[in-house]
């Protein structure tokens, strides 16, 4: 579970940097990278939920 949390932290950092670049600088490529990171975050959150539920059983 720690590995998933670490991956989430790293991916959220990537998303933050790219989302800020798109919003503040109008960087279209950063927007694409932010969307890709958002999908990765979504998948990692689902994985975290599965592991978390199993850990509480």
Phi and psi in degrees as GROMACS dihedral restraints (atoms count N, CA, C in turn):
[ dihedral_restraints ]
;  ai    aj    ak    al  type     phi  dphi    fc
    3     4     5     6     1   -60.4    20    10
    4     5     6     7     1   -37.6    20    10
    6     7     8     9     1   -62.4    20    10
    7     8     9    10     1   -41.9    20    10
    9    10    11    12     1   -64.2    20    10
   10    11    12    13     1   -42.5    20    10
   12    13    14    15     1   -63.0    20    10
   13    14    15    16     1   -42.1    20    10
   15    16    17    18     1   -63.4    20    10
   16    17    18    19     1   -41.4    20    10
   18    19    20    21     1   -63.9    20    10
   19    20    21    22     1   -40.5    20    10
   21    22    23    24     1   -61.4    20    10
   22    23    24    25     1   -46.1    20    10
   24    25    26    27     1   -58.5    20    10
   25    26    27    28     1   -44.6    20    10
   27    28    29    30     1   -65.7    20    10
   28    29    30    31     1   -42.6    20    10
   30    31    32    33     1   -69.0    20    10
   31    32    33    34     1   -36.4    20    10
   33    34    35    36     1   -65.3    20    10
   34    35    36    37     1   -37.6    20    10
   36    37    38    39     1   -63.1    20    10
   37    38    39    40     1   -44.0    20    10
   39    40    41    42     1   -61.3    20    10
   40    41    42    43     1   -44.8    20    10
   42    43    44    45     1   -61.5    20    10
   43    44    45    46     1   -43.6    20    10
   45    46    47    48     1   -60.5    20    10
   46    47    48    49     1   -46.7    20    10
   48    49    50    51     1   -61.5    20    10
   49    50    51    52     1   -46.4    20    10
   51    52    53    54     1   -72.4    20    10
   52    53    54    55     1   -37.8    20    10
   54    55    56    57     1   -64.6    20    10
   55    56    57    58     1   -40.8    20    10
   57    58    59    60     1   -63.5    20    10
   58    59    60    61     1   -40.9    20    10
   60    61    62    63     1   -63.2    20    10
   61    62    63    64     1   -38.4    20    10
   63    64    65    66     1   -69.0    20    10
   64    65    66    67     1   -45.8    20    10
   66    67    68    69     1   -68.7    20    10
   67    68    69    70     1   -45.4    20    10
   69    70    71    72     1   -86.2    20    10
   70    71    72    73     1   -30.7    20    10
   72    73    74    75     1  -114.4    20    10
   73    74    75    76     1    -7.2    20    10
   75    76    77    78     1    71.0    20    10
   76    77    78    79     1    24.8    20    10
   78    79    80    81     1   -76.3    20    10
   79    80    81    82     1   107.5    20    10
   81    82    83    84     1   -67.6    20    10
   82    83    84    85     1   -37.0    20    10
   84    85    86    87     1   -64.9    20    10
   85    86    87    88     1   -36.2    20    10
   87    88    89    90     1   -65.1    20    10
   88    89    90    91     1   -33.5    20    10
   90    91    92    93     1   -63.2    20    10
   91    92    93    94     1   -41.9    20    10
   93    94    95    96     1   -64.3    20    10
   94    95    96    97     1   -41.3    20    10
   96    97    98    99     1   -66.3    20    10
   97    98    99   100     1   -36.7    20    10
   99   100   101   102     1   -65.5    20    10
  100   101   102   103     1   -41.0    20    10
  102   103   104   105     1   -64.7    20    10
  103   104   105   106     1   -40.7    20    10
  105   106   107   108     1   -62.5    20    10
  106   107   108   109     1   -42.3    20    10
  108   109   110   111     1   -64.8    20    10
  109   110   111   112     1   -37.5    20    10
  111   112   113   114     1   -62.2    20    10
  112   113   114   115     1   -39.3    20    10
  114   115   116   117     1   -66.3    20    10
  115   116   117   118     1   -40.5    20    10
  117   118   119   120     1   -65.2    20    10
  118   119   120   121     1   -40.2    20    10
  120   121   122   123     1   -62.4    20    10
  121   122   123   124     1   -42.7    20    10
  123   124   125   126     1   -58.8    20    10
  124   125   126   127     1   -45.6    20    10
  126   127   128   129     1   -64.5    20    10
  127   128   129   130     1   -43.5    20    10
  129   130   131   132     1   -64.5    20    10
  130   131   132   133     1   -35.6    20    10
  132   133   134   135     1   -65.3    20    10
  133   134   135   136     1   -39.0    20    10
  135   136   137   138     1   -64.0    20    10
  136   137   138   139     1   -42.8    20    10
  138   139   140   141     1   -62.8    20    10
  139   140   141   142     1   -41.9    20    10
  141   142   143   144     1   -61.6    20    10
  142   143   144   145     1   -42.4    20    10
  144   145   146   147     1   -61.3    20    10
  145   146   147   148     1   -44.3    20    10
  147   148   149   150     1   -59.9    20    10
  148   149   150   151     1   -47.8    20    10
  150   151   152   153     1   -66.3    20    10
  151   152   153   154     1   -39.8    20    10
  153   154   155   156     1   -64.4    20    10
  154   155   156   157     1   -42.9    20    10
  156   157   158   159     1   -63.8    20    10
  157   158   159   160     1   -42.8    20    10
  159   160   161   162     1   -63.5    20    10
  160   161   162   163     1   -36.2    20    10
  162   163   164   165     1   -70.0    20    10
  163   164   165   166     1   -26.6    20    10
  165   166   167   168     1   -86.9    20    10
  166   167   168   169     1    -7.6    20    10
